[in-house]
Amino acid sequence: MVLGVVLLLIFLLAKACTGGDSESRVSDARDSSPTPSPQAVDPVPAGVPVSPGSSDGLQDKGSDRSSDSGGKSPDTADAQGVGQPVPSTPTSSPDPELCRPGDIKVTVQTDKRQYAPGVNPFFTLTVENVGQSACRLWVGGDTTELVVTSGTDRIWSSEDCRQGGPAELERFEPGVPVTLRHVIWQRVRSKPGCPTGSPQLARPGTYVVTGSVRGLQPARAVFELR
């Protein structure tokens, strides 16, 4: 009996000693595990936007980028700036200088060389810029005239009975003929001021029509009335 009690006490004592060592080793193992250093942890994972007020200085960098791109995020500013053409400011070409006498060629034409009785001549007055650049010229109003003569006799003028409008300053490009007047002559005489009365018909013969533009060398064409 005494031997059984002694064996029981030895068993209990051995069990108690063995359990304490196990718990102590587990505790020691937990205590000895390395503690992560704060410097080894990334405060902002890659790909996660930084929220305002972060303490790592990224917010200040973001502010600098926004101010450089006009208040827009860098991605937005780059997307709008890449591949976009720079708008050009429309500029109007300055008005050219006034035409010089040698820059403009005056031409007068008749639709026929000879006119049968009762057929009225048709005159065309044309100008062309023969210079190297565009220029401006006063036309219209009383700046143009067609005059028919026979020798020294003044027969008719397009301005004797015409009520002209105001002259205008027009632009003429080089090498482009421009027609200024189309006039049909009724084969009658006229006088300055267009006096009233029965018109006198022009006689058959050879005539000259002179086309002029103020300030320029006039042009002439010869025709015949039958």
C-alpha positions as CSV (number, residue, x, y, z in Angstrom):
1,M,0.0,0.0,0.0
2,V,2.7,2.3,1.0
3,L,4.5,1.4,-2.2
4,G,1.5,2.3,-4.3
5,V,1.2,5.7,-2.7
6,V,4.9,6.4,-3.3
7,L,4.6,5.4,-7.0
8,L,1.5,7.6,-7.4
9,L,3.3,10.6,-5.9
10,I,6.4,10.0,-8.2
11,F,4.0,9.8,-11.2
12,L,2.2,13.1,-10.3
13,L,5.5,14.9,-9.6
14,A,6.9,13.8,-13.0
15,K,3.8,14.9,-14.9
16,A,3.8,18.3,-13.2
17,C,7.5,19.0,-14.1
18,T,7.0,17.9,-17.7
19,G,3.9,20.3,-18.3
20,G,5.7,23.4,-17.1
21,D,8.6,22.9,-19.4
22,S,6.3,22.7,-22.5
23,E,4.3,25.9,-21.7
24,S,7.6,27.7,-20.9
25,R,9.1,26.7,-24.3
26,V,6.0,27.8,-26.2
27,S,6.1,31.1,-24.4
28,D,9.8,31.5,-25.0
29,A,9.3,30.8,-28.7
30,R,6.6,33.5,-29.0
31,D,8.8,36.0,-27.1
32,S,11.8,35.2,-29.3
33,S,10.0,35.6,-32.7
34,P,11.3,38.7,-34.6
35,T,9.1,41.9,-34.4
36,P,8.7,43.6,-37.7
37,S,10.5,46.9,-37.9
38,P,8.3,49.9,-38.8
39,Q,10.8,50.9,-41.5
40,A,10.3,47.5,-43.3
41,V,6.6,48.1,-43.8
42,D,5.5,50.1,-46.9
43,P,3.0,52.6,-45.6
44,V,1.4,53.0,-49.1
45,P,1.0,49.8,-51.1
46,A,1.8,50.1,-54.8
47,G,-1.1,51.1,-56.9
48,V,-3.1,52.6,-54.0
49,P,-3.7,56.4,-54.3
50,V,-2.5,58.6,-51.4
51,S,-5.3,60.2,-49.4
52,P,-5.0,63.8,-48.3
53,G,-3.1,64.3,-45.0
54,S,-0.7,61.3,-45.4
55,S,2.4,61.8,-43.3
56,D,5.0,60.4,-45.8
57,G,5.3,63.6,-47.9
58,L,3.5,62.2,-51.0
59,Q,0.7,64.7,-50.7
60,D,3.1,67.6,-51.1
61,K,4.5,66.0,-54.3
62,G,1.1,65.6,-55.7
63,S,0.3,69.3,-55.0
64,D,3.4,70.3,-57.0
65,R,2.3,68.3,-60.0
66,S,-1.2,69.7,-60.0
67,S,0.1,73.2,-59.9
68,D,2.4,72.6,-62.8
69,S,-0.4,71.2,-65.0
70,G,-2.8,74.1,-64.5
71,G,-4.8,72.5,-61.6
72,K,-5.3,69.2,-63.5
73,S,-3.9,65.8,-62.5
74,P,-0.7,64.8,-64.3
75,D,-2.4,62.0,-66.2
76,T,-5.1,64.4,-67.4
77,A,-2.7,67.1,-68.4
78,D,-0.5,64.6,-70.3
79,A,-3.5,63.1,-72.1
80,Q,-4.7,66.5,-73.3
81,G,-1.2,67.7,-74.4
82,V,0.0,64.6,-76.3
83,G,-0.9,64.5,-80.0
84,Q,-3.1,67.6,-79.9
85,P,-2.4,70.3,-82.6
86,V,-1.7,73.7,-81.3
87,P,-4.5,76.0,-82.5
88,S,-3.2,78.8,-84.8
89,T,-4.4,82.3,-84.4
90,P,-6.1,83.4,-87.6
91,T,-4.4,86.4,-89.2
92,S,-5.8,88.5,-91.9
93,S,-3.5,89.4,-94.7
94,P,-2.8,93.2,-94.9
95,D,-4.3,95.2,-97.7
96,P,-1.9,95.6,-100.7
97,E,-0.7,98.9,-101.8
98,L,-2.4,101.0,-104.5
99,C,-1.7,99.9,-108.1
100,R,1.0,101.8,-110.0
101,P,0.3,102.8,-113.6
102,G,2.7,100.1,-114.9
103,D,1.0,97.3,-112.9
104,I,-2.4,97.5,-114.7
105,K,-3.1,96.9,-118.4
106,V,-6.3,98.3,-119.9
107,T,-7.9,96.6,-122.8
108,V,-11.0,97.6,-124.9
109,Q,-12.6,95.2,-127.3
110,T,-15.5,95.2,-129.8
111,D,-17.5,92.1,-130.6
112,K,-17.1,92.7,-134.3
113,R,-14.7,94.4,-136.7
114,Q,-17.5,95.6,-139.0
115,Y,-21.2,96.3,-138.3
116,A,-23.9,96.1,-140.8
117,P,-26.6,98.8,-140.9
118,G,-28.8,98.6,-137.8
119,V,-26.4,96.5,-135.8
120,N,-25.1,98.1,-132.6
121,P,-21.5,97.7,-131.5
122,F,-20.8,96.0,-128.2
123,F,-17.8,97.3,-126.2
124,T,-16.0,95.5,-123.3
125,L,-13.5,97.3,-121.0
126,T,-11.1,95.0,-119.2
127,V,-8.1,95.5,-116.8
128,E,-5.4,93.0,-115.8
129,N,-2.8,93.2,-113.1
130,V,0.5,92.5,-114.9
131,G,2.6,93.2,-111.8
132,Q,4.2,90.7,-109.5
133,S,1.9,91.1,-106.5
134,A,-1.7,92.1,-105.7
135,C,-2.6,95.7,-105.6
136,R,-5.7,97.9,-105.2
137,L,-7.4,100.2,-107.7
138,W,-10.2,102.7,-107.6
139,V,-12.9,101.5,-110.1
140,G,-16.6,102.3,-110.7
141,G,-18.3,105.7,-110.6
142,D,-16.7,108.1,-113.0
143,T,-13.3,106.4,-113.0
144,T,-14.0,104.5,-116.2
145,E,-15.1,105.8,-119.6
146,L,-15.6,104.6,-123.2
147,V,-15.4,107.3,-126.0
148,V,-16.1,106.9,-129.7
149,T,-14.3,109.2,-132.1
150,S,-13.9,109.6,-135.8
151,G,-10.7,111.5,-136.5
152,T,-10.8,114.6,-134.3
153,D,-14.6,114.4,-134.0
154,R,-15.9,113.3,-130.6
155,I,-19.0,111.2,-131.4
156,W,-20.1,109.6,-128.2
157,S,-19.1,109.0,-124.5
158,S,-20.4,106.4,-122.1
159,E,-20.4,109.1,-119.4
160,D,-22.4,111.8,-121.1
161,C,-25.8,110.4,-120.1
162,R,-24.9,108.0,-117.3
163,Q,-25.6,108.5,-113.6
164,G,-22.6,106.7,-112.0
165,G,-22.4,105.5,-108.4
166,P,-19.5,105.9,-106.0
167,A,-16.1,104.6,-106.8
168,E,-14.8,101.6,-104.8
169,L,-11.3,100.4,-104.0
170,E,-10.9,96.9,-105.4
171,R,-8.2,94.3,-105.1
172,F,-6.6,92.9,-108.2
173,E,-4.6,89.7,-108.3
174,P,-1.7,89.2,-110.7
175,G,-2.6,87.6,-114.1
176,V,-6.4,87.7,-113.6
177,P,-8.3,89.8,-116.2
178,V,-11.3,91.6,-114.8
179,T,-14.1,93.1,-116.9
180,L,-15.2,96.6,-115.7
181,R,-17.7,97.7,-118.3
182,H,-20.1,96.1,-120.9
183,V,-21.6,98.9,-123.1
184,I,-23.8,98.7,-126.2
185,W,-23.5,101.8,-128.4
186,Q,-26.8,102.8,-130.1
187,R,-24.9,104.4,-133.0
188,V,-26.0,107.9,-131.9
189,R,-24.1,111.0,-131.0
190,S,-24.0,112.4,-127.4
191,K,-22.8,115.5,-125.6
192,P,-21.7,116.1,-122.0
193,G,-24.7,116.8,-119.8
194,C,-26.9,114.7,-122.1
195,P,-29.0,117.5,-123.6
196,T,-32.5,116.5,-124.7
197,G,-33.6,116.4,-128.3
198,S,-33.7,114.0,-131.2
199,P,-30.5,112.0,-131.3
200,Q,-28.3,112.2,-134.4
201,L,-27.2,108.9,-135.9
202,A,-23.6,108.3,-136.6
203,R,-22.7,108.1,-140.3
204,P,-21.1,105.0,-141.9
205,G,-17.3,105.0,-141.6
206,T,-14.3,104.0,-139.5
207,Y,-14.4,104.7,-135.8
208,V,-12.1,104.3,-132.8
209,V,-13.4,103.4,-129.3
210,T,-11.1,104.4,-126.5
211,G,-11.4,102.8,-123.0
212,S,-9.8,104.5,-120.1
213,V,-9.4,104.0,-116.4
214,R,-8.4,107.0,-114.3
215,G,-4.7,107.2,-113.8
216,L,-3.9,104.4,-116.3
217,Q,-2.8,104.3,-119.9
218,P,-6.0,104.1,-122.1
219,A,-6.6,101.4,-124.8
220,R,-8.1,101.7,-128.3
221,A,-9.9,99.5,-130.8
222,V,-10.9,100.3,-134.4
223,F,-14.2,99.3,-136.0
224,E,-16.3,100.1,-139.0
225,L,-20.0,101.1,-139.4
226,R,-21.8,100.4,-142.6
